[in-house]
């Protein structure tokens, strides 16, 4: 196997160092993926940040807008009636707007999660008429969901300007 020249190597952020409790590990990995996702969108120029690079129509802004809605739904009890529409960011939003909104929702969610210690308990969210999953399930799902879309974002960003790594 040929190693790339030193200047061509990826600069990946290593996995997070967390404490050893289950909740600290889950939250640590979720925050790591959240930061990776926001970093992929941050600094991507217009119109590339909203231009589909693949036949499915997926865009960086659409992915981050979708994850913002998933966080709101999962942890804040916000009802989403049209999931496919969440993959489109409003045309008036800039990349900075979408990243800022995502970070604000993550901060709000983390305040809710800071009060949670029992991973078996239901996610504490306002009554939305839906049964709340356990915190363990919700955190695991968000790691899976965010990781999946962070992988999509890795590919899109590389297609846009060659940027790789986390």
C-alpha positions as CSV (number, residue, x, y, z in Angstrom):
1,X,0.0,0.0,0.0
2,X,1.4,3.4,-1.0
3,X,1.1,6.1,1.7
4,X,0.2,9.5,0.5
5,X,2.8,12.3,0.7
6,X,2.8,13.9,4.2
7,X,1.1,17.1,2.9
8,X,-1.7,15.0,1.3
9,X,-2.6,13.0,4.5
10,X,-6.1,13.6,6.0
11,X,-6.3,15.5,9.2
12,X,-8.9,13.6,11.0
13,X,-9.9,14.5,14.6
14,X,-9.4,11.5,16.7
15,X,-12.4,9.9,18.5
16,X,-13.4,11.8,21.7
17,X,-11.8,11.0,25.0
18,X,-14.8,10.5,27.4
19,X,-15.2,9.4,30.9
20,X,-16.3,5.8,31.4
21,X,-20.0,6.0,32.2
22,X,-22.4,4.9,29.5
23,X,-24.1,8.4,29.3
24,X,-20.7,10.1,29.0
25,X,-19.6,7.8,26.2
26,X,-22.9,8.2,24.3
27,X,-23.0,12.0,24.7
28,X,-19.3,12.3,23.9
29,X,-19.6,10.5,20.6
30,X,-22.8,12.4,19.7
31,X,-21.1,15.7,20.3
32,X,-18.1,14.6,18.3
33,X,-20.3,13.8,15.3
34,X,-22.3,17.0,15.7
35,X,-19.1,19.0,15.6
36,X,-17.9,17.1,12.5
37,X,-21.2,17.7,10.7
38,X,-21.2,21.4,11.4
39,X,-17.5,21.7,10.3
40,X,-18.4,20.1,7.0
41,X,-20.9,22.9,6.2
42,X,-18.9,25.7,7.8
43,X,-16.9,27.6,5.3
44,X,-18.4,26.0,2.2
45,X,-18.9,28.8,-0.3
46,X,-22.3,29.7,-1.9
47,X,-23.8,28.3,-4.0
48,X,-21.9,25.1,-3.5
49,X,-23.2,24.6,0.1
50,X,-26.7,24.3,-1.4
51,X,-25.9,22.7,-4.8
52,X,-26.6,19.0,-5.2
53,X,-23.4,17.2,-6.0
54,X,-25.1,13.8,-6.5
55,X,-28.2,12.6,-8.4
56,X,-30.3,12.2,-5.2
57,X,-30.3,16.0,-4.8
58,X,-28.6,15.8,-1.4
59,X,-26.8,19.1,-0.3
60,X,-24.7,20.0,2.7
61,X,-27.3,22.6,3.9
62,X,-30.1,20.0,3.4
63,X,-28.3,17.5,5.5
64,X,-27.7,19.9,8.4
65,X,-31.2,21.2,8.2
66,X,-32.5,17.6,8.4
67,X,-30.3,16.9,11.5
68,X,-31.6,20.1,13.1
69,X,-35.1,18.8,12.7
70,X,-34.3,15.3,13.9
71,X,-32.7,16.7,17.1
72,X,-35.8,18.9,17.7
73,X,-38.1,16.0,17.1
74,X,-36.2,13.4,19.2
75,X,-35.3,15.5,22.2
76,X,-37.7,18.5,22.2
77,X,-40.9,16.8,21.1
78,X,-41.4,19.0,18.0
79,X,-43.7,17.2,15.5
80,X,-42.3,17.0,11.9
81,X,-45.0,16.2,9.4
82,X,-42.9,16.1,6.2
83,X,-39.6,14.5,6.8
84,X,-38.5,14.6,3.1
85,X,-38.9,18.4,3.2
86,X,-36.4,18.7,6.0
87,X,-33.7,17.8,3.5
88,X,-34.1,21.2,1.9
89,X,-32.9,24.4,3.7
90,X,-34.9,27.5,3.1
91,X,-33.6,29.4,0.1
92,X,-33.2,32.6,2.2
93,X,-30.8,30.9,4.7
94,X,-27.1,31.1,4.3
95,X,-24.7,28.4,5.3
96,X,-23.9,30.4,8.5
97,X,-27.7,30.7,9.3
98,X,-28.1,26.9,9.1
99,X,-25.0,26.1,11.1
100,X,-26.0,28.7,13.8
101,X,-29.5,27.2,14.0
102,X,-28.1,23.7,14.3
103,X,-25.7,24.7,17.1
104,X,-28.5,26.6,18.9
105,X,-30.7,23.5,18.8
106,X,-27.8,21.3,20.0
107,X,-27.2,23.6,22.9
108,X,-30.9,23.5,23.8
109,X,-31.0,19.7,23.5
110,X,-27.8,19.5,25.7
111,X,-29.5,21.5,28.4
112,X,-32.3,18.9,28.4
113,X,-29.8,16.0,28.4
114,X,-27.8,17.6,31.2
115,X,-30.8,16.8,33.5
116,X,-31.0,13.2,32.4
117,X,-29.1,10.5,34.4
118,X,-31.2,7.4,33.8
119,X,-30.7,6.0,30.3
120,X,-33.7,3.7,30.7
121,X,-36.1,6.6,31.4
122,X,-38.1,8.1,28.5
123,X,-36.7,11.2,26.9
124,X,-38.1,14.1,28.8
125,X,-40.0,16.1,26.2
126,X,-43.2,18.0,26.1
127,X,-46.3,15.8,25.5
128,X,-46.4,15.5,21.8
129,X,-48.9,12.7,21.7
130,X,-46.2,10.3,20.9
131,X,-44.6,7.8,23.2
132,X,-41.0,8.9,24.1
133,X,-38.2,6.3,23.6
134,X,-35.7,5.7,26.3
135,X,-32.8,8.1,26.5
136,X,-30.4,5.2,25.7
137,X,-32.3,4.5,22.4
138,X,-32.6,8.2,21.5
139,X,-28.9,8.8,22.0
140,X,-27.9,5.7,20.1
141,X,-30.3,6.6,17.3
142,X,-28.9,10.2,17.1
143,X,-25.3,8.8,16.9
144,X,-26.4,6.5,14.0
145,X,-28.4,9.3,12.3
146,X,-25.7,12.0,12.7
147,X,-22.9,9.6,11.8
148,X,-24.7,8.4,8.6
149,X,-25.2,12.0,7.4
150,X,-21.7,13.1,8.4
151,X,-20.5,10.4,6.1
152,X,-22.7,11.8,3.3
153,X,-21.3,15.3,4.1
154,X,-17.7,14.0,3.9
155,X,-18.3,12.9,0.4
156,X,-20.2,16.1,-0.7
157,X,-17.5,18.4,0.8
158,X,-14.8,16.4,-1.0
159,X,-16.7,16.7,-4.3
160,X,-17.1,20.5,-3.7
161,X,-13.5,21.6,-2.9
162,X,-11.4,18.5,-2.0
163,X,-11.7,19.0,1.7
164,X,-11.4,15.7,3.6
165,X,-11.1,14.7,7.2
166,X,-13.3,15.6,10.2
